[in-house]
């Protein structure tokens, strides 16, 4: 029995050591002014799930800095983002020089792109069918997050079915509209819809609807199906 316990601890110890390293790495890099500004208006409380270790922690954007807390309350976080250990290391690398380049912005958004879309579309205002039709939102959409380097873009598919939105990685079905969005356009959209979600008033959603109809003209095309 003692041998079994020792062997088990040999396997467990490195994992928990990595968990501490992951959180401490993000605590240090997220205090840079550039990242505080970059994520301003994107979220208030972000839940992070490290896929390989199961670690959970919360990043709170206070407006002037970030605060970290182990674990998260699913009812209190704005988004839950599943990440890999490599994503953490990539974020450290992106923040080393204190600047966020266009390609680094794409890599950051590439991690957040699909999870944030899933949560925003779960908002009751966006999932009611007659409101969806009134806003002119198609029921099957392809979305590309364009890579500034010209390499292959990230993509996901939005499908409205039985009163709810499905968000799938990759391209599925024949779309009624296709979006090709730059990182800057994605950030602008996210700030606008997150603001509407926070205020959650008729006026806020009316303003967002007006913004959305103009915004999509610059980054999408429709298809006849």
C-alpha positions in Angstrom: 0.0 0.0 0.0 2.8 2.4 0.9 4.5 1.8 -2.5 1.2 2.5 -4.2 0.8 5.8 -2.4 4.4 6.8 -3.3 4.0 5.9 -6.9 0.6 7.8 -7.0 2.2 10.9 -5.5 5.0 10.9 -8.1 2.4 11.2 -10.8 0.2 13.8 -9.0 2.9 16.2 -7.8 4.0 17.4 -11.3 0.4 18.0 -12.3 -0.3 20.3 -9.3 3.0 22.0 -9.8 1.9 22.8 -13.4 -1.4 24.2 -12.1 0.4 26.7 -9.9 2.7 27.7 -12.7 -0.2 28.3 -15.1 -2.0 30.6 -12.7 1.1 32.5 -11.7 2.2 33.0 -15.3 -1.1 34.6 -16.2 -1.2 36.7 -13.0 2.2 38.2 -14.0 1.5 38.9 -17.7 -2.1 40.1 -17.4 -1.0 43.1 -15.3 0.6 44.7 -18.4 -1.3 48.0 -19.3 -1.5 46.8 -22.9 -3.6 43.7 -22.0 -5.7 45.7 -19.5 -6.6 48.0 -22.4 -6.9 45.2 -24.9 -9.6 43.3 -22.9 -11.4 46.5 -21.7 -15.1 46.0 -22.4 -14.7 42.4 -23.5 -15.5 40.8 -20.1 -15.8 41.6 -16.4 -15.3 38.0 -15.1 -13.7 35.4 -17.3 -13.8 31.7 -16.2 -10.7 29.8 -17.4 -10.6 26.0 -17.6 -7.2 24.3 -18.3 -8.1 21.2 -20.2 -5.1 19.0 -19.4 -5.2 19.6 -15.6 -8.8 20.5 -14.9 -7.7 23.7 -13.2 -10.3 26.4 -12.9 -9.7 30.1 -12.2 -11.4 33.5 -12.6 -9.9 36.6 -14.1 -11.7 39.8 -13.1 -11.2 42.9 -15.2 -11.5 45.8 -12.7 -11.1 48.5 -15.4 -7.5 49.3 -14.4 -6.1 45.9 -13.6 -6.8 42.1 -13.4 -7.6 40.2 -10.2 -7.2 36.4 -10.1 -9.1 33.8 -8.0 -8.9 30.1 -8.0 -12.1 28.4 -9.2 -15.2 30.1 -10.7 -18.9 30.3 -10.2 -20.6 29.4 -13.4 -23.4 31.8 -12.6 -21.1 34.8 -12.0 -18.6 34.5 -14.9 -19.4 36.2 -18.2 -17.7 33.5 -20.3 -15.9 30.2 -19.7 -12.9 29.6 -21.9 -11.4 26.1 -22.2 -7.7 26.5 -22.9 -4.7 24.2 -23.2 -1.3 24.6 -21.4 0.2 25.7 -24.7 -2.3 28.5 -24.9 -1.0 29.8 -21.6 2.6 29.7 -22.8 1.5 31.4 -26.0 -0.1 34.2 -24.0 3.1 34.6 -22.1 5.1 34.9 -25.3 2.6 37.4 -26.8 3.0 39.7 -23.8 6.7 39.6 -23.4 7.4 42.8 -25.4 4.5 44.7 -23.8 2.7 45.1 -27.2 0.0 43.2 -29.0 0.7 42.9 -32.7 -2.0 42.1 -35.3 -1.0 38.5 -35.5 -0.8 38.2 -31.7 -4.3 39.7 -31.4 -5.5 37.0 -33.9 -3.9 34.2 -31.8 -5.5 35.5 -28.6 -8.9 35.8 -30.2 -8.5 32.4 -31.8 -8.7 30.9 -28.3 -11.7 33.1 -27.2 -13.5 33.3 -30.6 -15.9 30.3 -30.3 -16.6 30.2 -26.5 -17.5 33.9 -26.4 -19.8 33.5 -29.4 -21.6 30.6 -27.7 -22.3 32.6 -24.6 -23.5 35.8 -26.4 -26.0 33.8 -28.5 -27.5 32.2 -25.4 -28.8 35.7 -24.4 -32.6 35.4 -24.4 -32.9 38.5 -26.6 -30.9 36.8 -29.3 -32.5 33.4 -29.0 -36.2 34.5 -29.5 -37.1 33.6 -33.1 -39.2 36.6 -34.0 -36.5 39.0 -32.7 -33.9 37.1 -34.7 -36.0 37.5 -37.8 -36.7 41.2 -37.0 -33.0 41.8 -36.8 -32.5 40.0 -40.1 -30.2 37.4 -38.5 -30.0 34.3 -40.7 -30.5 30.8 -39.2 -27.3 29.3 -40.7 -24.1 31.4 -40.8 -20.4 30.7 -41.5 -17.9 33.0 -39.6 -14.2 33.3 -40.4 -11.8 35.1 -38.1 -9.2 36.3 -40.6 -5.5 35.7 -40.0 -3.5 38.8 -40.6 -0.6 36.7 -41.9 -2.8 35.5 -44.8 -2.7 31.9 -43.5 -5.8 29.8 -42.9 -8.5 31.6 -40.9 -10.3 30.2 -37.9 -14.0 29.4 -38.5 -17.2 28.3 -36.9 -20.8 27.8 -37.9 -23.9 29.3 -36.2 -27.1 27.3 -36.6 -30.5 28.4 -35.1 -32.7 25.4 -34.4 -35.7 24.8 -32.1 -35.3 28.1 -30.3 -31.6 27.9 -29.6 -28.2 28.6 -31.2 -25.7 25.9 -31.9 -22.1 27.1 -32.3 -19.9 24.5 -34.0 -16.2 24.7 -34.8 -15.5 24.5 -38.5 -17.9 24.9 -41.4 -21.1 22.9 -41.7 -24.1 23.1 -44.1 -25.0 25.7 -46.7 -24.8 29.2 -45.2 -27.3 32.0 -45.8 -24.6 34.5 -44.8 -20.8 34.4 -44.5 -18.8 36.7 -42.3 -15.1 37.4 -42.8 -14.0 39.3 -39.7 -10.6 40.8 -38.8 -9.5 40.8 -35.2 -10.3 44.5 -34.9 -13.8 44.0 -36.2 -14.3 41.0 -33.8 -13.2 43.1 -30.8 -15.4 46.0 -31.7 -18.4 43.6 -32.1 -17.7 41.9 -28.8 -17.5 45.2 -26.9 -20.8 46.3 -28.4 -22.7 43.1 -27.6 -21.2 42.7 -24.2 -22.3 46.3 -23.3 -25.8 45.5 -24.4 -25.8 42.3 -22.4 -24.7 44.2 -19.3 -27.3 46.9 -19.6 -30.0 44.5 -20.9 -32.5 47.2 -21.6 -34.8 47.8 -24.6 -32.8 50.9 -25.5 -29.5 49.1 -25.3 -30.6 46.2 -27.5 -32.2 48.7 -30.0 -28.8 50.5 -30.2 -27.0 47.2 -30.7 -29.4 46.1 -33.4 -28.8 49.4 -35.3 -25.0 49.0 -34.8 -25.1 45.3 -35.9 -26.9 46.0 -39.2 -24.3 48.6 -40.2 -21.4 46.5 -38.9 -22.3 43.4 -40.9 -22.3 45.4 -44.2 -18.5 45.8 -43.8 -17.7 42.1 -43.2 -20.3 39.8 -44.6 -22.1 38.6 -47.8 -25.5 36.8 -48.2 -26.2 33.7 -50.2 -29.3 32.4 -51.9 -30.1 28.9 -50.6 
